[in-house]
């Protein structure tokens, strides 16, 4: 019964959505790639019908929109058939981007938690710092990323750190907002009870505010780790990097390799999904350790 419920409630809805997306994708592949095939046939002096040209739209070398099977084939070739140390391997490029992502995520999470603690416990920081934290996210990352890289290169800092700092800039904000909400989530009656027990501010923090903030923290971390990956990829674009998923996107755009671009995008999506899943597992483990019911 449980297996039947899982298939009915989970697999069938997901499968239906995936099937619908694939159908729409193939329809747009046909529509967007067909003009090239018609022009090619006209230049060759051939008169080919729609059904004759249709198969060619699915196997173009540089299509406007690659077909799903082309993206899957490219992913398989660049992850399984290539050595992980090869610069043509997506695993190699994903690791380069992942290194900056994790460093930026750790720094962003730590910065966000510290800022949230200060905002909750200091009214002056709450009134003065929180508006600036919010305003910082109104600056487009595509505009500020080149500035960060140029300034850091001027002082001799290059390589991993500039990309990590861009990831930090993006990832600290959801952690700040989530932790402020979490640290303020205990009700006043609970805070009064801690005061009745003559608990010190540090005891009230560690025994009440910090445990209460855990669901908010891990929810924020899921957002932060995904957006940290975006920051690492964006950080690779203005540098003309030769390694990383951003570099694969750049190379694909330079040479019109749309299949390479889409495979890099799907690889990035897979890495993001894996990171979010890991944070989710950590969330479940922490809640179980705190005695929460599954």
C-alpha positions as CSV (number, residue, x, y, z in Angstrom):
1,X,0.0,0.0,0.0
2,X,2.8,2.4,0.8
3,X,4.5,1.7,-2.5
4,X,1.3,2.2,-4.4
5,X,0.7,5.5,-2.5
6,X,4.3,6.6,-3.3
7,X,3.8,5.9,-7.0
8,X,0.4,7.6,-7.1
9,X,1.3,10.6,-5.0
10,X,4.9,11.2,-6.0
11,X,6.1,9.4,-9.1
12,X,3.0,9.9,-11.3
13,X,2.7,13.7,-10.8
14,X,6.4,14.2,-11.3
15,X,6.5,12.0,-14.3
16,X,3.5,13.8,-15.8
17,X,5.2,17.2,-15.4
18,X,8.5,15.9,-16.8
19,X,6.7,14.4,-19.8
20,X,4.8,17.6,-20.5
21,X,8.1,19.6,-20.3
22,X,9.8,17.2,-22.7
23,X,6.9,17.5,-25.2
24,X,7.0,21.3,-25.0
25,X,10.8,21.2,-25.4
26,X,10.7,19.1,-28.5
27,X,8.0,21.3,-30.0
28,X,10.2,24.4,-29.6
29,X,13.2,22.5,-30.9
30,X,11.2,21.8,-34.1
31,X,10.0,25.4,-34.4
32,X,13.3,27.2,-33.7
33,X,15.5,24.9,-35.7
34,X,13.3,24.5,-38.7
35,X,14.1,27.8,-40.4
36,X,17.8,26.8,-40.7
37,X,16.8,23.6,-42.4
38,X,14.5,25.3,-44.8
39,X,17.2,27.9,-45.7
40,X,19.8,25.1,-46.2
41,X,17.4,23.2,-48.5
42,X,16.6,26.3,-50.4
43,X,20.3,27.1,-50.9
44,X,20.9,23.6,-52.1
45,X,18.0,23.9,-54.6
46,X,16.1,21.1,-53.0
47,X,12.4,21.1,-52.3
48,X,11.8,19.2,-49.0
49,X,8.6,19.0,-47.1
50,X,8.1,19.5,-43.4
51,X,8.2,15.8,-42.5
52,X,11.4,15.4,-44.4
53,X,13.2,18.3,-42.7
54,X,11.8,17.4,-39.2
55,X,14.4,14.7,-38.3
56,X,17.2,17.2,-39.2
57,X,16.0,19.7,-36.6
58,X,16.8,17.1,-33.9
59,X,20.4,16.5,-34.8
60,X,21.8,19.9,-35.8
61,X,25.5,20.5,-34.8
62,X,24.8,24.0,-33.6
63,X,21.1,24.3,-33.1
64,X,19.2,27.3,-31.8
65,X,17.7,25.1,-29.2
66,X,19.3,21.6,-28.7
67,X,17.0,18.6,-28.3
68,X,16.9,16.9,-24.9
69,X,18.6,13.8,-26.3
70,X,21.5,16.0,-27.5
71,X,21.9,17.5,-24.1
72,X,21.8,14.1,-22.4
73,X,24.4,12.7,-24.9
74,X,26.7,15.7,-24.2
75,X,26.3,15.3,-20.4
76,X,27.2,11.6,-20.7
77,X,30.2,12.2,-22.9
78,X,31.6,15.0,-20.7
79,X,31.0,13.3,-17.3
80,X,31.4,9.5,-18.0
81,X,33.6,9.3,-21.1
82,X,36.1,11.9,-20.1
83,X,38.6,11.6,-17.3
84,X,37.7,13.8,-14.3
85,X,41.1,15.5,-14.7
86,X,40.5,16.4,-18.3
87,X,39.6,20.1,-19.1
88,X,36.9,18.8,-21.3
89,X,35.2,17.0,-18.4
90,X,32.2,18.7,-16.8
91,X,33.1,17.1,-13.5
92,X,36.4,18.9,-13.5
93,X,34.7,22.3,-14.3
94,X,32.0,21.6,-11.7
95,X,34.6,21.0,-9.0
96,X,36.3,24.3,-9.8
97,X,33.0,26.1,-9.4
98,X,32.0,24.1,-6.4
99,X,35.2,25.0,-4.5
100,X,34.4,28.7,-4.8
101,X,30.7,28.0,-4.0
102,X,31.5,26.2,-0.8
103,X,34.0,28.7,0.4
104,X,31.6,31.6,-0.3
105,X,28.7,29.7,1.3
106,X,30.6,29.1,4.5
107,X,31.7,32.7,4.7
108,X,28.2,34.0,3.8
109,X,26.5,31.7,6.4
110,X,28.9,32.7,9.1
111,X,28.6,36.4,8.3
112,X,24.8,36.2,8.1
113,X,24.5,34.4,11.5
114,X,26.8,37.0,13.2
115,X,24.9,39.9,11.7
116,X,21.6,38.4,12.7
117,X,22.8,37.9,16.3
118,X,23.9,41.5,16.5
119,X,20.7,42.8,15.0
120,X,18.5,40.8,17.4
121,X,20.5,41.8,20.5
122,X,21.4,45.4,19.6
123,X,18.6,47.9,18.8
124,X,21.1,50.3,17.2
125,X,22.3,47.6,14.8
126,X,18.7,46.7,14.1
127,X,17.8,50.2,13.1
128,X,21.0,51.1,11.3
129,X,22.4,47.9,9.8
130,X,19.2,46.0,8.7
131,X,18.2,48.7,6.1
132,X,21.7,48.6,4.6
133,X,21.6,44.8,4.5
134,X,18.4,45.0,2.5
135,X,19.7,47.8,0.2
136,X,22.8,45.8,-0.6
137,X,20.7,43.3,-2.5
138,X,19.3,45.9,-4.8
139,X,22.6,46.2,-6.6
140,X,22.7,43.9,-9.7
141,X,25.4,41.2,-9.2
142,X,26.4,41.5,-12.9
143,X,27.3,45.1,-12.2
144,X,29.2,44.6,-9.0
145,X,31.0,41.4,-9.8
146,X,33.5,43.0,-12.3
147,X,34.2,45.8,-9.7
148,X,35.0,43.3,-7.0
149,X,37.3,41.3,-9.3
150,X,39.2,44.4,-10.6
151,X,39.7,45.8,-7.0
152,X,40.9,42.5,-5.7
153,X,43.2,41.9,-8.6
154,X,44.7,45.4,-8.0
155,X,45.7,44.4,-4.5
156,X,47.1,41.0,-5.6
157,X,44.1,38.8,-4.8
158,X,43.0,36.5,-7.6
159,X,41.9,33.0,-8.3
160,X,39.4,31.4,-5.9
161,X,38.8,34.3,-3.4
162,X,37.1,36.8,-5.8
163,X,34.6,34.3,-6.8
164,X,34.0,33.2,-3.2
165,X,33.5,36.8,-2.1
166,X,30.8,37.2,-4.8
167,X,29.1,34.1,-3.5
168,X,29.4,35.5,0.0
169,X,27.7,38.7,-1.1
170,X,24.8,36.8,-2.4
171,X,24.5,34.1,0.2
172,X,24.7,36.1,3.4
173,X,21.4,37.9,2.8
174,X,18.9,35.0,3.1
175,X,20.8,33.8,6.2
176,X,20.5,37.2,7.9
177,X,16.8,37.5,7.2
178,X,16.0,33.9,8.2
179,X,18.1,34.0,11.4
180,X,16.6,37.3,12.5
181,X,13.2,35.8,12.1
182,X,14.3,32.6,13.8
183,X,16.0,34.3,16.8
184,X,12.9,36.4,17.3
185,X,10.5,33.4,17.0
186,X,10.3,32.5,20.7
187,X,7.1,33.9,22.3
188,X,7.2,36.5,25.0
189,X,5.9,34.1,27.6
190,X,8.9,31.9,26.9
191,X,11.3,34.8,27.3
192,X,9.6,35.7,30.5
193,X,10.0,32.2,31.8
194,X,13.7,32.3,31.1
195,X,13.8,35.6,33.0
196,X,11.9,34.0,35.9
197,X,14.6,31.3,36.0
198,X,17.1,34.1,36.3
199,X,18.8,33.0,33.1
200,X,21.6,35.1,31.7
201,X,21.3,36.6,28.2
202,X,23.8,33.9,26.9
203,X,21.7,31.1,28.6
204,X,18.5,32.5,27.0
205,X,20.3,32.6,23.7
206,X,21.7,29.1,23.7
207,X,18.8,27.3,25.4
208,X,15.9,29.2,23.8
209,X,16.6,31.5,20.8
210,X,19.3,29.3,19.1
211,X,17.2,26.0,19.1
212,X,14.1,27.9,18.0
213,X,16.0,29.4,15.1
214,X,17.2,26.0,13.6
215,X,14.2,25.5,11.2
216,X,14.6,29.1,9.9
217,X,18.4,28.7,9.6
218,X,18.4,25.6,7.5
219,X,15.6,26.9,5.3
220,X,17.7,30.0,4.7
221,X,20.8,27.8,4.1
222,X,19.0,25.9,1.3
223,X,18.4,29.2,-0.5
224,X,21.9,30.5,0.3
225,X,23.8,27.4,-1.0
226,X,21.9,27.5,-4.3
227,X,22.4,31.3,-4.8
228,X,26.1,30.9,-3.7
229,X,26.6,28.6,-6.8
230,X,25.0,31.3,-8.9
231,X,27.5,33.8,-7.5
232,X,30.5,31.5,-8.2
233,X,29.3,31.1,-11.9
234,X,28.8,34.8,-12.3
235,X,32.2,35.5,-10.8
236,X,33.8,33.4,-13.5
237,X,32.2,35.3,-16.4
238,X,34.0,38.7,-16.3
239,X,37.4,37.1,-15.6
240,X,37.5,35.2,-18.9
241,X,38.1,32.1,-16.8
242,X,39.3,28.9,-18.5
243,X,38.0,26.5,-15.9
244,X,34.6,26.3,-14.2
245,X,31.0,26.0,-15.3
246,X,31.0,29.8,-16.0
247,X,34.0,29.2,-18.3
248,X,32.1,26.4,-20.2
249,X,29.2,28.8,-20.7
250,X,31.5,31.5,-22.0
251,X,33.3,29.1,-24.4
252,X,30.0,27.8,-25.6
253,X,28.7,31.3,-26.3
254,X,31.9,32.4,-28.1
255,X,31.8,29.4,-30.5
256,X,28.1,29.0,-30.8
257,X,28.1,25.6,-29.1
258,X,24.6,25.7,-27.7
259,X,24.7,22.0,-26.7
260,X,27.7,22.7,-24.5
261,X,25.9,25.7,-22.9
262,X,22.8,23.7,-22.1
263,X,24.8,20.8,-20.7
264,X,26.7,23.2,-18.4
265,X,23.4,24.6,-17.3
266,X,22.1,21.2,-16.4
267,X,25.3,20.3,-14.6
268,X,25.0,23.5,-12.6
269,X,21.3,22.6,-11.8
270,X,22.4,19.1,-10.7
271,X,25.1,20.5,-8.4
272,X,22.7,23.0,-6.9
273,X,20.1,20.2,-6.3
274,X,22.8,18.0,-4.6
275,X,23.9,20.9,-2.4
276,X,20.3,21.7,-1.3
277,X,19.7,18.0,-0.6
278,X,22.8,17.8,1.6
279,X,21.6,20.8,3.6
280,X,18.2,19.1,3.8
281,X,19.8,16.0,5.2
282,X,21.7,18.0,7.8
283,X,18.5,19.8,8.7
284,X,16.7,16.5,9.3
285,X,19.7,15.1,11.4
286,X,19.8,18.3,13.6
287,X,16.0,18.2,14.2
288,X,16.1,14.5,15.1
289,X,19.0,15.3,17.5
290,X,16.9,18.0,19.1
291,X,14.0,15.5,19.6
292,X,11.7,16.7,16.8
293,X,9.2,14.2,15.5
294,X,9.7,13.0,11.9
